[in-house]
Amino acid sequence: MVDQYGFAASYESVKRFVRTLRHTDPHQFDRLEFLPGEEAQVDYGEGALTVDPNSGRYRRPRLFVMTLRYSRRSFRRVVWKSS
């Protein structure tokens, strides 16, 4: 740090600064509670190039994932259209 940036403070100053960067746990943690069937999270993503069985051409399929909030069970499906 001295050679590259011309840092002039002491090593103890660096230690005091780095000590403030350490991770601390939050004081309060609110867990969200849901009843069965009340909420789900839906995500889409893109898959790898795959041969489309209808056209015979390479396409990227869409990846559909729905996760139930209560049980955290998930349903996954590869689809060609997001609609």
Secondary structure, 3 states (H helix, E strand, C coil): CHHHHCCCCCHHHHHHHHHCCCCCCCCCCCCCCCCCCCCEEEEEEECCCEECCCCCCEECCEEEEEEECCCCCEEEEEECCCC
